[in-house]
Amino acid sequence: MSRRYTWRTFVLEVALIAFALLFMFPLYVLVVQAFKPPAAVAASPLGLPKQLYLANFSGAWSAAGLGPALLNSTIITTCSVALLVGLGSLAAFVLARRQSKLSAGLFLLFLLGIILPFQLALIPLYQLIKSLHLLGTYAAMVVFHVGTLLPLAIFLYVGFLRTTTRTYEEAALIDGANHLQTFAYVVFPLMRPITGTVIILSTIIVWNDFFTPLLYLSGSGRQTVPVAIYSFVGQYVSQWNLIFAGLIIGVAPILIAFFLLQRSVIQGFASGLKG
Amino acid sequence: MVDANVRHARAKRIFKRGAGRRAEVPWTFIAPALLLYLFIVIYPSLAGAIYAFTDWTALSQNVTFTGLANLKQLLSDAQARSALKNSLVIALFIPILQNGFGLLLALGLNTNVKSRYVLRTIFFAPAVLSPLIVSYLWQYIYNPFPDQGLNGLLGAVGLGVLRQDWLGNPSLSLGSIIATVVWQNMGVSMVIFLAGLQSIPKEFYEAAELDGAGASGRFRHITLPLLAPAITVNLVLTLIASLKLFDQVFAMTSGGPGYATETLSTVLFKQTFLFGRFGYGAMIALVLTVIVAIFAFIQLKVLRSREVSM
């Protein structure tokens, strides 16, 4: 609020900073331990590393197969998010613009997916994907992610479209554009802010998903980063210097993206989830 | 001027009537999304709900309906009962703690403290990380050695008496997992509350101050009521997520020690994929679904009725 900086504000600031330091303690441990040789990890568990021991990172990189895993995660995330944005925005255009009972009913059917735990669909879906010979493929992951995230995307897009004016669409239609052209050249560009939110939320969800790739990709050699980390930690039990280096590589891409785009990411969470 | 407006309105009416059908967005646009959604979510969920009443296993040749046998078993099985209880405990404490911390941080950062932007970034950052990776980090933080992780920190600040085997002690392990989830996600609640706080007009506070309302009065009569929509969203989101909790438990304790941290999701996973008991696993999933639906419905009803419009 627009008040002056008083001694109360100062006390609050000190308290918040103290809490933030305590809050960052696990991250501090993660970083210092990842740069220590094995002996120093146990010898001085909380101290700063004497010198930067980088062998942990190269060791973890090859032992956990993080190179291929990063590539797999990137392919799956990019395809899922692109398809989600395309299908979700197009579907939302219908749901937001048609005023019929059917339209309202379909919107509710999609919203149901937000609370429906995916565990209920787990076994039949596994059977379905197996019978289509899609186990272990990128396609299985992409259709799964798009299907389960459509409710969120449609919820966000419909909410946004209902508050935007139809004037431009009507103008485009009068000028002779068909609906698909109107959508592609007028409506979709207008939805850019909410598309940003959909991309941010779904990228984080897809990239970090562990359960689905564990199930659908196991043994395929197409494992994603969380699954690679899972098998790596299982193999190198208690070699914390290596594990921590692997964890850092595992979170680095998304953390770097977050720091570069932090304003949009925080905005996306705040406005998107607020509904 | 008036004349032009009238004419414009008339033209608009005529356009609407004349354009009629042509102006409607075609249903075909929704077809790809709808088909995929029916195929990936609705059909398998319905099938799962039906399998919940069968004796289907990985080995069975034919599947027969067994009525409520799976449900009876769930209610008499020590592992599943422990999971049910733990899931409910988690669904009670995570929403309260995560949103409590989130609200306090939002109130603290919605002031003119100089470091507010940096602090907002710090508190939010864990939310973008993989829950599995965060859990492995915390598994180390919680390790029982007296000089490492949390125990080491407690020793360093002279609170050595509080050292514990955080995950190995069955009466602490569930709380330790809850703390990890709260740590990772309090930033999400914080930014939703911050957005809510920033949408409250400053004039409301100025007017209340002129009328002699104190800080606590302003909080009770302005902040809380106007924050109600943010509270609803936060509580519903955290409740749904905490009932489904899986990754953190799987990584830190796999449900142990004993059944101390088993959740509906972990038992479901074990019964289905380790023991091949598909029908029973489906019943656990169905119970989870019903609980989520009931809780989400009650919360929305109760909380929406408390919301006020500006």
Chai-1 contact restraints between the chains, C-beta under 6 A:
chainA,res_idxA,chainB,res_idxB,connection_type,confidence,min_distance_angstrom,max_distance_angstrom,comment,restraint_id
A,Y5,B,N112,contact,1.0,0.0,6.0,A-B,restraint_1
A,T9,B,V113,contact,1.0,0.0,6.0,A-B,restraint_2
A,L12,B,G108,contact,1.0,0.0,6.0,A-B,restraint_3
A,L12,B,V113,contact,1.0,0.0,6.0,A-B,restraint_4
A,E13,B,V113,contact,1.0,0.0,6.0,A-B,restraint_5
A,L16,B,G108,contact,1.0,0.0,6.0,A-B,restraint_6
A,L16,B,L119,contact,1.0,0.0,6.0,A-B,restraint_7
A,A20,B,L119,contact,1.0,0.0,6.0,A-B,restraint_8
A,A20,B,I122,contact,1.0,0.0,6.0,A-B,restraint_9
A,P26,B,L137,contact,1.0,0.0,6.0,A-B,restraint_10
A,P26,B,I141,contact,1.0,0.0,6.0,A-B,restraint_11
A,L30,B,L137,contact,1.0,0.0,6.0,A-B,restraint_12
A,P45,B,D147,contact,1.0,0.0,6.0,A-B,restraint_13
A,P45,B,Q148,contact,1.0,0.0,6.0,A-B,restraint_14
A,P45,B,G152,contact,1.0,0.0,6.0,A-B,restraint_15
A,L46,B,G152,contact,1.0,0.0,6.0,A-B,restraint_16
A,L87,B,P32,contact,1.0,0.0,6.0,A-B,restraint_17
A,L87,B,A33,contact,1.0,0.0,6.0,A-B,restraint_18
A,L90,B,F29,contact,1.0,0.0,6.0,A-B,restraint_19
A,A91,B,I30,contact,1.0,0.0,6.0,A-B,restraint_20
A,A91,B,A33,contact,1.0,0.0,6.0,A-B,restraint_21
A,F93,B,V25,contact,1.0,0.0,6.0,A-B,restraint_22
A,F93,B,F29,contact,1.0,0.0,6.0,A-B,restraint_23
A,V94,B,V25,contact,1.0,0.0,6.0,A-B,restraint_24
A,V94,B,F29,contact,1.0,0.0,6.0,A-B,restraint_25
A,V94,B,I30,contact,1.0,0.0,6.0,A-B,restraint_26
A,R97,B,V25,contact,1.0,0.0,6.0,A-B,restraint_27
A,G113,B,V41,contact,1.0,0.0,6.0,A-B,restraint_28
A,I115,B,I240,contact,1.0,0.0,6.0,A-B,restraint_29
A,I115,B,V292,contact,1.0,0.0,6.0,A-B,restraint_30
A,I115,B,A296,contact,1.0,0.0,6.0,A-B,restraint_31
A,L116,B,S45,contact,1.0,0.0,6.0,A-B,restraint_32
A,P117,B,K244,contact,1.0,0.0,6.0,A-B,restraint_33
A,P117,B,L288,contact,1.0,0.0,6.0,A-B,restraint_34
A,P117,B,T289,contact,1.0,0.0,6.0,A-B,restraint_35
A,P117,B,V292,contact,1.0,0.0,6.0,A-B,restraint_36
A,Q119,B,L268,contact,1.0,0.0,6.0,A-B,restraint_37
A,Q119,B,A285,contact,1.0,0.0,6.0,A-B,restraint_38
A,L120,B,S45,contact,1.0,0.0,6.0,A-B,restraint_39
A,L120,B,G48,contact,1.0,0.0,6.0,A-B,restraint_40
A,L120,B,A285,contact,1.0,0.0,6.0,A-B,restraint_41
A,L120,B,T289,contact,1.0,0.0,6.0,A-B,restraint_42
A,A121,B,P44,contact,1.0,0.0,6.0,A-B,restraint_43
A,A121,B,S45,contact,1.0,0.0,6.0,A-B,restraint_44
A,A121,B,G48,contact,1.0,0.0,6.0,A-B,restraint_45
A,I123,B,F278,contact,1.0,0.0,6.0,A-B,restraint_46
A,I123,B,A282,contact,1.0,0.0,6.0,A-B,restraint_47
A,P124,B,P44,contact,1.0,0.0,6.0,A-B,restraint_48
A,P124,B,A47,contact,1.0,0.0,6.0,A-B,restraint_49
A,P124,B,G48,contact,1.0,0.0,6.0,A-B,restraint_50
A,L125,B,P44,contact,1.0,0.0,6.0,A-B,restraint_51
A,V143,B,I40,contact,1.0,0.0,6.0,A-B,restraint_52
A,G147,B,L36,contact,1.0,0.0,6.0,A-B,restraint_53
A,G147,B,Y37,contact,1.0,0.0,6.0,A-B,restraint_54
A,G147,B,I40,contact,1.0,0.0,6.0,A-B,restraint_55
A,G147,B,V41,contact,1.0,0.0,6.0,A-B,restraint_56
A,L150,B,A33,contact,1.0,0.0,6.0,A-B,restraint_57
A,L150,B,Y37,contact,1.0,0.0,6.0,A-B,restraint_58
A,H179,B,V25,contact,1.0,0.0,6.0,A-B,restraint_59
A,H179,B,P26,contact,1.0,0.0,6.0,A-B,restraint_60
A,I204,B,V128,contact,1.0,0.0,6.0,A-B,restraint_61
A,N208,B,S130,contact,1.0,0.0,6.0,A-B,restraint_62
A,F210,B,L132,contact,1.0,0.0,6.0,A-B,restraint_63
A,F210,B,D247,contact,1.0,0.0,6.0,A-B,restraint_64
A,P226,B,S130,contact,1.0,0.0,6.0,A-B,restraint_65
A,P226,B,L132,contact,1.0,0.0,6.0,A-B,restraint_66
A,I229,B,I133,contact,1.0,0.0,6.0,A-B,restraint_67
A,V233,B,Y136,contact,1.0,0.0,6.0,A-B,restraint_68
A,W240,B,Y140,contact,1.0,0.0,6.0,A-B,restraint_69
A,L247,B,I133,contact,1.0,0.0,6.0,A-B,restraint_70
A,G250,B,I133,contact,1.0,0.0,6.0,A-B,restraint_71
A,V251,B,L129,contact,1.0,0.0,6.0,A-B,restraint_72
A,V251,B,I133,contact,1.0,0.0,6.0,A-B,restraint_73
A,I254,B,V128,contact,1.0,0.0,6.0,A-B,restraint_74
A,F258,B,V128,contact,1.0,0.0,6.0,A-B,restraint_75
A,Q262,B,T121,contact,1.0,0.0,6.0,A-B,restraint_76
A,I266,B,F124,contact,1.0,0.0,6.0,A-B,restraint_77
A,I266,B,V191,contact,1.0,0.0,6.0,A-B,restraint_78
A,F269,B,V188,contact,1.0,0.0,6.0,A-B,restraint_79
A,F269,B,V191,contact,1.0,0.0,6.0,A-B,restraint_80
A,A270,B,V191,contact,1.0,0.0,6.0,A-B,restraint_81
A,A270,B,I192,contact,1.0,0.0,6.0,A-B,restraint_82
A,A270,B,A195,contact,1.0,0.0,6.0,A-B,restraint_83
A,L273,B,I192,contact,1.0,0.0,6.0,A-B,restraint_84
A,K274,B,I192,contact,1.0,0.0,6.0,A-B,restraint_85
A,K274,B,A195,contact,1.0,0.0,6.0,A-B,restraint_86
A,K274,B,V233,contact,1.0,0.0,6.0,A-B,restraint_87
A,G275,B,V233,contact,1.0,0.0,6.0,A-B,restraint_88
